[in-house]
Amino acid sequence: MIETLVENKNLFKKEAKKVSIKTLEKMNINAPQEVVKKYPHQLSGGMLQRCMIVLSLSIGVGYHYCR
């Protein structure tokens, strides 16, 4: 998440980490400080999906509902 924010939003790494944690907290993700440190393969499928939603919200991409 942090790398994506650094590349797409031109943030410094420290700022990107703060944004990631703040957005994870808004999505009620447990232990956002720990989640942000993990690699994608260390997360469960559901957690990874939620992190991708958080990431898209962080970079300003809207989200769509699928039925």
C-alpha positions in Angstrom: 0.0 0.0 0.0 2.7 2.4 0.9 4.7 1.9 -2.3 1.5 2.5 -4.4 0.7 5.7 -2.6 4.3 7.0 -2.9 4.3 6.3 -6.7 0.7 7.5 -7.4 0.2 10.4 -5.0 3.8 11.6 -4.8 3.9 11.2 -1.0 6.9 10.6 1.1 7.0 7.1 2.7 6.1 8.4 6.2 3.1 10.3 4.9 2.0 7.3 2.8 2.1 5.1 5.9 0.0 7.6 7.9 -2.6 7.8 5.1 -2.7 4.0 4.9 -3.2 3.5 8.6 -5.8 6.2 8.8 -7.8 4.7 5.9 -7.5 1.2 7.3 -8.9 2.5 10.6 -11.8 4.1 8.8 -12.6 0.7 7.3 -12.5 -0.9 10.7 -9.6 -3.1 10.0 -8.1 -4.6 13.1 -4.5 -3.7 14.0 -3.9 -1.4 11.0 -0.3 -0.7 12.1 0.4 -4.5 11.7 -1.5 -4.9 8.5 0.3 -2.1 6.7 3.6 -3.9 7.5 2.6 -7.2 5.8 3.3 -8.4 2.3 0.2 -9.3 0.2 0.9 -13.0 0.4 0.8 -12.8 4.3 -2.9 -11.6 4.2 -6.0 -13.8 3.9 -8.0 -13.4 0.7 -10.7 -11.4 2.4 -8.2 -9.1 4.1 -6.4 -8.6 0.8 -9.6 -7.6 -0.9 -10.4 -5.1 1.9 -6.8 -3.7 1.6 -7.3 -3.2 -2.1 -10.5 -1.3 -1.5 -8.7 0.9 1.1 -5.9 1.5 -1.4 -8.3 2.5 -4.2 -10.0 4.9 -1.8 -6.7 6.3 -0.7 -5.6 7.2 -4.2 -8.9 8.7 -5.1 -10.4 6.0 -7.2 -14.1 5.6 -6.7 -15.5 2.1 -6.0 -18.3 0.3 -7.7 -20.9 -2.1 -6.4 -21.2 -5.4 -8.2 -24.3 -7.5 -8.0 
